[in-house]
Amino acid sequence: MSAEPVTQHFRGVLCRHCGKPVRIPGIVSRKDSAYVGKHEENDSQFLLVSRVFVLRCRSCERESIYAINQIVDCALPQPMAAAASHREAAL
């Protein structure tokens, strides 16, 4: 049996204060998808999409303003004990 650490991937931003990844909520994820998707140059719907949002870090509990273009793919390693208990529960 392999003892590789399990990682969880999600879309998020890096906290401006502590640098830890913070998961973005669904509404911001939809804005990100609309921002990345194809659109016309004069598309009024695209022009009205807000490109900034406020997010609170769960690690340091500080709040900051982020831009849509600051969203990145993040990986959060899970502790080995939690991954082992998760596998046992699945059996």
Backbone as a ProteinNet text record, in pm:
[ID]
protein_1_A
[PRIMARY]
MSAEPVTQHFRGVLCRHCGKPVRIPGIVSRKDSAYVGKHEENDSQFLLVSRVFVLRCRSCERESIYAINQIVDCALPQPMAAAASHREAAL
[TERTIARY]
83.4	0	88.6	55.8	134.3	94.3	190.7	164.7	178.8	126.3	134	32.1	70.1	-25.7	-131.8	-255.2	-366.3	-379.5	-394.1	-410.1	-549.3	-600.7	-731.6	-708.6	-764.6	-747.6	-875.1	-857.9	-971	-926.5	-1023.5	-994.8	-998.2	-901.1	-895	-795.6	-774.3	-676.2	-579.8	-464	-368.7	-393.8	-408.4	-437.3	-327.9	-367.7	-272.1	-193.7	-249	-187.6	-99.5	-151	-74.8	-23.5	-73.6	-25.7	-86.3	-178.4	-240.7	-353.1	-379.8	-488	-624.7	-713.5	-850.6	-945	-1035.3	-1132.8	-1230.2	-1264	-1361.3	-1501.6	-1602.6	-1740.2	-1793.2	-1904.7	-1964	-1997.2	-2047.5	-2085.1	-1962	-1849.8	-1725.4	-1673	-1691.5	-1650.4	-1726.5	-1854.6	-1933.6	-1886.3	-1849.5	-1794.9	-1662.1	-1580.7	-1452.8	-1475.9	-1573.4	-1604.9	-1653.4	-1734.6	-1783.4	-1668.7	-1575.4	-1461.4	-1368.2	-1345.6	-1255	-1319.6	-1451.2	-1521.7	-1512.2	-1557.4	-1554.6	-1664.3	-1631.4	-1727.8	-1693.3	-1792.8	-1774.9	-1708.4	-1642.9	-1574.6	-1672.7	-1791	-1891.5	-2004.2	-1982.5	-2084.3	-2116.3	-2237.6	-2273.5	-2284.8	-2326.7	-2336.6	-2198.3	-2096.2	-1960	-1907	-1937.9	-1887.2	-1945	-2063.5	-2128.1	-2085.6	-2009.2	-1963.7	-1856.2	-1878.6	-1780.5	-1653.6	-1540.3	-1412.7	-1338.9	-1403.5	-1342.8	-1440.7	-1387.3	-1470.7	-1394.7	-1467.9	-1410.7	-1416.5	-1306.3	-1299.5	-1225.5	-1275.5	-1211.8	-1134.4	-1008.8	-924	-967.3	-980.4	-1019.9	-902.9	-780.7	-663.4	-633.4	-624.3	-587.4	-706.9	-825.4	-950.4	-945.9	-857.9	-851.6	-918.8	-976.8	-1053.7	-976.6	-990.6	-923.1	-1000.2	-966	-1027.7	-935.5	-994.9	-920.7	-983.5	-904.7	-952.8	-973.9	-1063.3	-1092.8	-966.2	-875	-754.6	-652.6	-681	-593.4	-632.6	-739.4	-784.2	-691.3	-645.7	-552.5	-600.6	-540.8	-565	-477.9	-538.4	-465.8	-470.3	-368.8	-363.8	-343.1	-426.9	-420	-394.9	-273.4	-246.4	-326.5	-383.6	-458.7	-366.1	-387.3	-306.5	-326.8	-223.3	-228.2	-334.9	-350.6	-447.4	-589.7	-619.6	-753	-778.3	-678.5	-694	-714.7	-643.5	-658.6	-798.1	-848.1	-981	-1088.4	-1064.1	-1158.9	-1167.6	-1052.9	-1051.5	-1122.2	-1102.2	-1167.1	-1318	-1363.1	-1506.1	-1568.8	-1489.9	-1542.9	-1561.8	-1488.7	-1499.8	-1621.9
-116.7	0	123.9	220.4	341.9	444.6	523.1	626.2	764.3	783.7	912	1007.1	1134	1230.2	1263.4	1275.4	1306.4	1457.8	1512.8	1657.2	1688.9	1800.6	1847.9	1972.1	1974.7	2087.3	2170.8	2302.2	2393.1	2525.9	2607.7	2742.4	2835.8	2923.7	3016.3	3128.2	3206.5	3315.1	3294.8	3356.5	3353	3474.3	3451.9	3558.7	3664.9	3790.1	3901.3	3913.8	3863.1	3881.7	3764.8	3642.4	3525.9	3437.5	3457.1	3381.7	3244.1	3204	3071.9	3076.9	2963.9	2962.6	2971.3	3047.7	3066.4	3027.1	2934.5	2887.3	2999.9	3012.8	3114.8	3054.7	3135	3084.1	3063.8	2996	2962.3	3082.3	3189	3307	3369.4	3368.1	3421.6	3326.4	3197.3	3098.2	3118	3149.4	3175.2	3302.6	3404.8	3527.5	3498.1	3412.9	3374.2	3303.3	3213.6	3142	3238.6	3335.9	3435.1	3523	3553.5	3637.9	3566.8	3436.9	3358.7	3320.1	3304.9	3259.9	3359	3314.2	3399.2	3504.5	3625.1	3733.8	3834.4	3909.1	4014.4	4135	4216.4	4334.8	4434.1	4448.5	4543.8	4474.6	4356.8	4280.5	4349.6	4406.8	4482.1	4391.2	4267	4172.9	4148.3	4130.7	4110.3	4236.1	4352.2	4476.9	4504.4	4448.9	4473.1	4374.4	4271.2	4173.9	4238.5	4238.2	4294.6	4210.7	4275.1	4203.9	4201.9	4247.2	4245	4182.7	4128	4070.1	4076.2	4069.7	4071.7	3929.9	3888	3752.5	3753.4	3674.8	3662.8	3531.4	3540.2	3422.4	3347.5	3217.1	3136.9	3110.1	3129.5	3105.3	3224	3343.3	3461.3	3551.1	3517.7	3591.1	3737	3769.2	3905.1	3907.4	4021.6	4038.3	4128.1	4101.5	4183.4	4180.6	4273.4	4282.4	4213.3	4131	4057.2	4082.7	4067.3	4080.6	3941.3	3931.9	3804.7	3742.2	3824.3	3769.1	3717.8	3729.1	3674.8	3533	3479.9	3344.7	3244.1	3147.4	3045.5	2907.6	2803	2666.8	2641.9	2597.6	2573.7	2425.9	2380.3	2242.1	2246.7	2175	2171.5	2028.3	1996.2	1858	1823	1702.1	1655	1574.6	1579.6	1497.1	1348.9	1270.8	1126.9	1055.9	1091.7	1024.1	1045.9	1166.6	1195.8	1118	1106.9	1031.1	882.2	827.6	687.3	660.3	749.4	729.8	743.8	828.9	846.2	718.6	654.5	529.1	418.6	412.1	309.8	328.5	455.4	483.4	444.7	453.6	419.2	268.7	188.9	43.8	-1.4
0	0	0	-80.6	-96.6	9.2	53.2	153.5	92.3	-28.3	-95.6	-34.3	-13.2	39.7	-65.4	-21.9	-110.5	-116.5	-236.7	-249	-301	-257.3	-299.7	-385.7	-506.4	-596.7	-597.6	-599.1	-604	-662.5	-702.8	-751.4	-631.8	-623.4	-511.9	-536.7	-434.4	-437.7	-321.6	-331.5	-221.3	-133.3	-3.8	91.8	85.1	81.4	76.6	207	315.8	446.1	488.8	476.8	523.8	410.3	288	172.8	154	240.4	227.6	125.4	57.9	-41.3	25.4	-38.1	10.9	-101.5	-74.7	-174.2	-206.4	-335.2	-375	-372.5	-338.1	-336.9	-478.5	-490.4	-619.3	-705.2	-645.1	-723.5	-789.5	-719.7	-777.2	-883.9	-862.9	-962.1	-1093	-1084.5	-1205.1	-1275.3	-1198.3	-1257.6	-1326.8	-1265.6	-1324.5	-1457.3	-1461.9	-1585.5	-1693.7	-1654.4	-1750.8	-1799.4	-1713.5	-1748.6	-1846	-1823.4	-1906.7	-2039.8	-2040.1	-2160.4	-2275.1	-2392.6	-2511.2	-2502.6	-2547.1	-2545.5	-2655.1	-2696.5	-2796.3	-2730.4	-2811.5	-2758	-2697.3	-2756.6	-2708.7	-2632.2	-2580.7	-2509.8	-2377.4	-2368.1	-2247.4	-2124.9	-2143.7	-2031.8	-1971.7	-2057	-2008.8	-1941.3	-1995.7	-1939.2	-1800.6	-1771.8	-1643.1	-1534.5	-1569.9	-1471.3	-1385	-1254.8	-1162.7	-1165.8	-1171.6	-1179.9	-1046.8	-940.1	-806.9	-707.7	-598.7	-493.8	-362	-253.7	-119.4	-64.4	-0.1	52.7	184.9	280.9	411.8	418.6	462.5	478.5	604	594	710.2	803.9	755.3	839.2	929.7	870.9	950.6	982.6	927.2	952.7	907.3	811.6	758.8	622.7	590.6	468.4	372.4	242.3	143	12.1	-76.8	-208.5	-309.2	-395	-496.6	-632.9	-737.9	-875.2	-934	-1032	-1097.2	-1154.7	-1206.4	-1268.6	-1167	-1037.4	-933.7	-892.4	-950.4	-917.3	-983.5	-904.9	-953.8	-910.1	-968.6	-923.3	-801.1	-692.8	-568	-533.2	-462.8	-414.3	-264.3	-192.2	-47.2	-4.1	44.4	86	211	210.7	326.6	416.6	546.8	637.2	608	629.8	599.5	682.3	808.7	895.3	844.1	798.6	747.3	619.2	533.9	409.9	440	540	574.7	631.6	716.5	773.6	666.3	568	458.1	374.7	349	273.7	351.2	483.4	565.1	565	566.8	566.8	433.3	325.4	193.7	176.9	252.8	243.6	313.1
[MASK]
+++++++++++++++++++++++++++++++++++++++++++++++++++++++++++++++++++++++++++++++++++++++++++

